Amino acid sequence: MAPRPLKDDLDLLIDRARRAGALAQHLKAQGLVISYKSDGSIVTNADLEVNLWLREALLNARPDYGWQSEESPDTDARLTQESLFVLDPIDGTMGFTKGSPYWTIALCLVRDRQPVAAVVYAPDSNEMYSAAKGLGAFLNGQPITASATDNLSAAHGIGDARLFGRDIWPEPWPKMNITSRPSVAYRMVCVAAAKADFTLALTPKRDWDVAAATLICHEAGAVVSDHLGRAFDFNDADTLKPSLICANAGLYPEIRRRCAHLLTLEHL
């Protein structure tokens, strides 16, 4: 059977993400129930309810697709799926619980180890980022393109400002404007939309953290890789990505150069 048109799948993702966002906002307004995972990270009833609702809503519409989510048990069954939904039901859960508007629902469709349709939705700030492979990237239906900034001294980054002052850098970073946002996916789509010029993280990410935003960034002309320049594949047995560079095309080579000596991150 031929794959469905990407536009049809993207329309499905947009619609279901929007509805899931309303559910998360409703649950937050009622009062969140917070618990802790075995790794010490927090999870709320909204994470779990959004996950369950989206799983049912998406797989009812596409019963032949597979499923991978931060809040669902992972199985090897997904490895044989031609089409796979990848979800982070609430990306930036800590910020979500503390009232930040920059939490997101990050949802995409992966085929042949690459995202082909994706949304990153920030309900509280009313920002729906979307993309389909070869069809461009959009914010609330309007085309977006990464910035043209090519000088770090003039760049706006999103991430942990303390990272750039650590003693791990042989060459000091210039003074830069670095702001913080709780959602990894949101940081990345800000680069896609030229709201920021780059984001850098030397901590591990999972497929559900970065898959949706990777496509949106690529379609907007930004570059995404780990800190050593290795591009991401998805739906592998190992879902861990060691690090993240997401930058416009003008800044990416310089950021990558500055990270080249970090052959291992174990000591960080």
C-alpha positions in Angstrom: 0.0 0.0 0.0 1.3 3.4 -0.9 2.0 5.8 2.0 -0.7 8.4 2.6 0.1 12.0 1.4 2.2 13.8 4.0 -0.2 16.7 4.0 -3.0 14.4 5.3 -0.8 13.1 8.1 0.3 16.6 9.0 -3.3 17.8 9.1 -4.0 14.9 11.5 -1.0 15.8 13.7 -2.1 19.5 13.9 -5.7 18.7 14.8 -4.8 16.1 17.4 -2.1 18.2 19.0 -4.4 21.2 19.3 -7.1 19.0 21.0 -4.5 17.5 23.3 -3.3 21.0 24.2 -6.8 21.9 25.3 -6.9 18.8 27.4 -3.6 19.6 29.1 -4.7 23.2 29.8 -8.0 21.9 31.3 -6.1 19.4 33.6 -3.7 22.2 34.7 -6.6 24.5 35.5 -8.1 21.8 37.7 -4.9 21.3 39.6 -2.0 19.0 38.6 -1.1 15.8 40.3 2.7 15.5 40.4 4.6 12.3 41.0 8.2 11.2 40.3 9.7 8.6 37.9 12.4 6.2 38.9 15.1 8.5 37.5 13.8 11.3 39.8 12.2 13.4 37.0 8.7 14.7 37.6 5.6 13.5 35.7 2.1 14.9 36.0 -1.4 13.5 35.4 -1.5 15.8 32.3 1.6 14.0 30.8 -0.1 10.7 31.3 -3.6 11.7 30.2 -2.4 13.5 27.1 -0.3 10.5 26.2 -3.3 8.1 26.5 -5.6 10.4 24.6 -3.2 11.0 21.8 -2.3 7.3 21.5 -6.0 6.4 21.1 -6.8 9.3 18.8 -3.9 8.8 16.5 -3.9 5.0 16.3 -7.6 4.9 15.7 -7.0 7.1 12.7 -3.9 5.3 11.6 -4.1 1.7 13.0 -1.2 0.5 10.8 1.3 3.0 12.3 3.5 2.3 15.3 3.9 4.1 18.6 6.8 5.6 20.6 6.3 8.0 23.5 8.1 9.1 26.6 5.2 8.0 28.7 4.6 4.6 27.1 6.5 1.4 27.6 9.0 1.0 24.7 9.1 -2.3 22.8 11.0 -3.7 19.9 7.7 -3.9 17.9 8.3 -0.3 16.7 11.5 -1.2 15.0 9.6 -3.1 12.2 7.0 -0.3 11.7 7.2 1.5 8.4 5.5 4.5 9.9 5.9 5.5 13.6 4.3 8.2 15.7 6.9 9.7 18.2 5.5 11.8 21.0 6.6 13.8 24.0 3.2 14.6 25.5 4.4 17.4 27.7 7.9 18.6 26.9 9.1 20.9 29.6 7.1 19.4 32.4 8.9 21.3 35.2 8.1 24.6 33.5 4.5 23.4 32.9 4.1 22.9 36.6 5.6 26.3 37.5 3.5 28.3 35.1 5.8 28.8 32.1 3.9 29.2 28.9 6.7 27.6 26.9 5.9 23.9 27.4 5.0 22.0 24.3 3.4 18.9 22.8 6.1 17.5 20.4 4.6 15.0 17.9 5.9 13.6 14.6 5.7 10.8 12.1 8.9 8.9 11.4 9.6 6.9 8.2 12.9 5.3 7.2 14.5 6.6 10.4 13.6 10.3 9.7 10.7 12.5 10.6 8.5 13.4 7.7 5.6 15.3 9.4 5.8 17.1 12.7 4.2 19.6 15.0 5.5 21.3 18.1 2.6 23.0 19.8 2.8 25.5 22.7 -0.8 25.9 23.8 -0.3 28.6 26.4 1.6 30.9 24.0 -0.7 29.9 21.0 2.2 28.8 18.8 1.7 25.8 16.4 4.9 25.0 14.6 4.5 22.5 11.8 6.4 20.9 8.9 6.2 18.1 6.4 9.2 16.9 4.5 9.8 19.0 1.4 6.8 21.3 2.1 8.4 23.9 4.3 8.0 24.9 8.0 5.3 27.1 9.5 4.2 28.9 12.6 0.5 29.3 12.9 0.2 28.7 9.2 2.8 31.3 8.1 6.1 30.2 6.6 9.2 30.5 8.8 12.9 30.6 8.0 16.0 30.4 10.3 17.9 33.6 10.8 21.0 34.8 8.8 23.1 35.8 11.9 26.7 34.6 11.4 28.5 36.3 14.3 28.3 34.7 17.8 28.8 38.1 19.4 25.5 39.2 17.8 23.7 35.9 18.4 20.7 35.0 20.6 21.0 31.6 22.1 18.5 29.5 24.2 19.8 27.2 26.8 21.8 27.2 30.0 24.0 30.3 30.1 26.3 28.7 32.6 27.5 26.2 30.0 29.4 28.9 28.1 31.4 30.0 31.2 32.6 26.5 32.2 36.3 25.6 32.1 35.8 23.0 29.4 36.4 25.5 26.6 39.9 26.1 25.3 38.6 29.2 23.6 36.3 31.5 25.5 32.9 32.2 24.1 32.1 35.8 23.3 29.5 37.5 25.4 26.1 36.4 24.1 22.4 36.9 24.9 21.3 33.5 26.3 17.8 33.0 27.5 16.1 29.9 29.0 13.1 27.9 28.0 11.9 24.6 29.6 11.1 22.7 26.5 13.9 21.3 24.3 11.6 21.2 21.3 10.5 24.8 21.9 14.2 26.0 22.0 14.7 24.3 18.7 11.7 25.7 16.9 12.6 29.1 18.1 15.8 28.7 16.0 13.6 27.6 13.0 11.5 30.7 13.4 14.4 33.1 13.8 13.3 33.9 17.4 16.8 32.6 18.4 19.9 31.8 16.4 21.1 28.6 18.2 20.6 26.2 21.1 23.4 24.0 22.5 23.1 21.2 25.0 25.8 18.8 26.2 23.3 16.6 28.1 21.6 13.6 26.5 18.3 13.8 24.7 15.8 11.2 23.6 14.1 10.7 20.3 10.8 12.2 21.6 12.7 15.3 22.8 14.1 16.3 19.4 12.5 14.3 16.5 9.6 16.7 15.7 11.6 19.8 16.1 14.4 18.4 13.9 12.2 18.2 10.9 10.8 21.7 11.5 14.3 23.1 11.8 15.5 21.3 8.7 12.6 22.6 6.7 13.3 26.2 7.9 17.0 25.9 6.9 18.6 25.3 10.3 21.1 22.5 11.0 20.6 19.9 13.8 23.2 17.3 15.0 25.0 16.2 18.1 28.0 18.2 19.3 30.4 16.3 17.0 28.3 17.0 13.9 26.6 13.6 13.7 23.1 13.9 12.2 20.3 12.2 14.0 18.5 9.0 13.0 15.3 7.9 14.7 13.5 4.6 15.5 16.7 2.8 16.4 16.9 0.4 19.3 18.9 3.0 21.2 16.8 6.2 21.5 19.6 8.3 23.2 21.2 11.3 21.5 24.4 12.3 23.4 24.0 16.1 22.9 22.4 18.7 20.7 23.5 21.5 18.4 20.6 23.3 16.6 21.7 26.5 14.8 21.1 28.5 11.7 23.4 27.7 8.8 25.7 30.7 9.4 26.5 29.9 13.0 26.5 26.1 12.9 30.1 25.6 11.7 31.6 27.8 14.4 29.6 26.2 17.2 30.6 22.8 15.9 34.3 23.8 15.7 34.2 25.0 19.3 32.8 21.6 20.4 35.2 19.4 18.4 37.6 18.8 21.3 34.8 17.2 23.4 35.3 13.6 22.2 33.6 12.3 25.3 31.1 14.0 27.6 31.6 11.5 30.5 33.6 14.0 32.6 31.1 16.8 32.3 
